[in-house]
Amino acid sequence: MRTMGLDVGSKTVGVAISDPLGWTAQGIETIAIDEANEQFGLERIAELVKQYDVTAFVVGFPKNMNNTVGPRGEASERYKTMLEEQFGHPVVLWDERLTTMAAERMLIDADVSRKKRKEVIDKMAAVMILQGYLDSKN
């Protein structure tokens, strides 16, 4: 039984999976999506849910710095509803303010090239979202 962490953007969804004991998060992949054409990557997520025996989700919830919910936060709420309807597993919205910026800073500090950063930033943000949630539970 594992938890899946998701960093939902307008073009991609970063995916992370917990270890079976729920202690650590590992980045899995980045799924391309197209919100305008209602392509949300749920088919690929279903494959990963089955492959990793996922029983819960944590979705990054990008609130504004003043604690209000903007358009990206509303998109995360809609994604949460879609996951609940399709999989019937619990879905937690996790405050992800500054997560992508922290992931970017970590990759810059590690001297990762701009091109490579673009390829892994969403997956890395998903890891940070999921790890924050796992840490709060343990």
C-alpha positions in Angstrom: 0.0 0.0 0.0 1.6 3.2 -1.2 0.8 6.8 -1.5 1.1 8.7 -4.8 2.2 12.4 -4.8 1.2 14.6 -7.7 2.3 18.1 -8.7 -0.4 19.2 -11.1 0.5 21.9 -13.6 -1.3 23.1 -16.8 1.0 21.1 -19.1 2.4 18.3 -16.9 1.8 16.2 -13.8 4.9 15.3 -11.7 4.5 11.9 -10.1 6.1 10.5 -6.9 5.5 7.2 -5.0 6.1 6.4 -1.4 7.9 3.3 -0.3 5.7 0.5 1.1 6.2 1.7 4.7 5.3 5.3 3.9 8.6 6.8 4.9 10.2 8.1 1.7 9.1 9.5 -1.6 10.7 8.6 -5.0 10.1 10.5 -8.2 8.6 8.3 -10.9 7.9 10.4 -14.0 6.3 13.4 -15.5 3.1 13.0 -17.5 2.2 15.4 -20.3 -1.3 16.7 -20.0 -3.5 19.2 -22.0 -6.1 20.9 -19.8 -7.6 22.7 -22.8 -8.5 19.4 -24.4 -9.4 17.7 -21.2 -6.4 15.3 -21.3 -5.4 14.9 -17.7 -3.2 11.8 -17.8 -5.6 9.7 -15.8 -5.0 6.7 -18.0 -1.3 6.7 -17.1 -2.0 7.4 -13.5 -4.3 4.3 -13.5 -1.4 2.2 -14.8 0.9 3.5 -12.1 -1.8 2.9 -9.4 -2.0 -0.7 -10.4 1.7 -1.2 -10.8 2.6 0.3 -7.4 -0.6 -0.8 -5.5 -1.4 2.9 -4.7 -4.2 3.3 -2.0 -4.1 7.1 -1.5 -3.1 10.3 -3.2 -1.5 13.6 -2.2 -2.1 16.5 -4.6 -0.1 19.7 -4.4 -2.3 22.6 -3.5 -0.8 25.9 -4.7 -2.3 28.5 -2.4 -1.4 32.2 -2.8 1.0 33.6 -0.2 -1.9 35.4 1.4 -3.6 32.0 1.9 -6.3 32.5 -0.8 -6.9 30.0 -3.6 -6.2 31.1 -7.1 -6.8 29.5 -10.5 -4.1 26.9 -10.1 -5.4 25.9 -6.7 -8.9 25.6 -8.2 -7.4 23.3 -10.9 -5.9 21.1 -8.1 -9.3 20.9 -6.4 -10.8 19.7 -9.7 -8.0 17.2 -10.2 -8.7 15.9 -6.6 -12.3 15.4 -7.5 -11.4 13.5 -10.7 -9.1 11.2 -8.8 -11.7 10.5 -6.1 -14.3 9.7 -8.7 -12.0 7.5 -10.8 -10.2 5.6 -8.1 -12.3 5.8 -4.9 -9.1 6.3 -2.8 -8.6 9.1 -0.3 -7.0 12.3 -1.8 -5.3 14.9 0.4 -4.6 18.4 -0.9 -1.2 19.4 0.5 0.0 23.0 0.7 2.8 23.3 -1.9 3.6 27.0 -1.7 7.2 27.5 -3.0 7.7 23.8 -3.7 8.6 24.2 -7.3 10.9 27.1 -6.5 12.6 25.0 -3.8 13.0 22.1 -6.3 14.5 24.5 -8.9 16.9 26.0 -6.3 18.0 22.4 -5.3 18.6 21.5 -8.9 20.6 24.7 -9.6 22.7 24.1 -6.5 23.4 20.6 -7.8 24.6 22.3 -11.1 21.9 20.6 -13.2 21.7 22.1 -16.6 18.7 24.2 -17.6 17.5 21.6 -20.1 17.7 18.8 -17.6 16.0 20.9 -14.9 13.0 21.5 -17.2 12.7 17.7 -17.6 12.7 16.8 -13.9 11.4 19.9 -12.1 7.7 18.6 -11.8 8.8 15.2 -10.7 11.1 16.7 -8.1 8.3 19.0 -6.9 6.0 15.9 -6.5 8.7 14.2 -4.4 8.9 17.3 -2.1 5.0 17.5 -1.8 4.8 13.8 -1.0 7.8 13.8 1.4 6.3 16.7 3.3 3.1 14.8 3.7 4.8 11.6 4.8 7.0 13.5 7.3 3.9 15.0 8.8 2.4 11.6 9.4 5.5 10.0 10.9 
